[in-house]
């Protein structure tokens, strides 16, 4: 199959793949604006991608690709980590509200 491309332009871009690349640590402030340059969600930023379970699953799927650039993987990992942090904060807040509600009903 010489001469045929393995991936179509819609599914990926060779600019997102590299043999080797040095990647620096990524902060959420930078990663949230990182846009996917290929695939089903091409053009979407990671802040948007972590909002639904389906999109988070897609990001997890991408991180398993051996060919994915380290910098792309780091941005995705940062986004998934940020989601976990946000979820943990949300759960903690719900528990605090529930505890306050229980305490206010006990006082009555």
N, C-alpha and C positions, 0 to 999 in steps of 0.2 A: 504494500500500500504506500509505496514511495510517492511523495509529492502531495499526499492528502493530509489535511490538518486533522489532528485528533479532536480538537475543540472548535466549535463555531464561535464567531465573534460575539454572539448573544450569550454564550455560556461562560466565557472567560476571556481574559486578555493576557497576552504573554508578558505585559508589563507587571503583572501581579505574581509572576513566577521568577525565580532566580536560583542559580546554583548555590551561591553563598552571599550573605549580606549581613553586615554588622548592624544590629538593631539596638538602639538606646531604650532605656525604660520609658514607658508611656504614661502620661497623666490623663485622667478622665477628661479634664478640660480640653485637651487636644484630641483625644480619641473620640469624643462624642460628635465631633465634626468630620471625622474620617468617613469618606464615602466609598462604598463598594464600587469597584470599577468593572465588575463582570457579574454574570449570573442572573438568576431570577430577580434579585433585588438591586440590580445595577443602578447606581445613582443615589441610593438611600444612605443616609448617614446612620452611624451606629446608635446615636441617641434614639432615633426612631425604631431601629431594629430590635432593641431590647424590650420594647413595649408589649409585644405579644409572644405567646409561647411558641407559635409556629415559626416566627422569625428567629427567636433565640435558638430553637432547634436547628434551624438552617445555619446559624453562626457556629454552633457546636459541630455540625457536619463539616463545615469548611475548615475548622481547626484540625481536623484529622487528615487533611490533604498534606502529603509529604512535599509537594511542589509549591505550596503556598509560601510566599515571601515571609521571612521572619517578622518584618515590620507590620505586615498585614495581620499576621497571627497575633502579634503583641497587642495591636489595637483591638482586635476582636476579643482576646482574653481580658483586656482591661474593661471592655464594655460588659462582658458577662460577669466579671467581678463586681462592677458597679451595680449591676442589677441585683446581685446577691446582697450587697450592702443595703441598697434601697429596700429590698424585700424584708431584710432583717429589721431595719428601722421601722418599717410599717407594722410588722408583727408586734414589735415591742410597744409601739404606740397603741395598737389595738388592745393589747394586754393591760396597759396602763388605764385606758378608758374603761375597760371591763372591770378592773379592780376598783376604780373610782365609783362606778355604778353600783357595784356590790356594797361598797362601804356606805354609800348614801342611802341604800335601802335598809341596811342594818341599823342606821341611826334613827330611822322612823319608827 
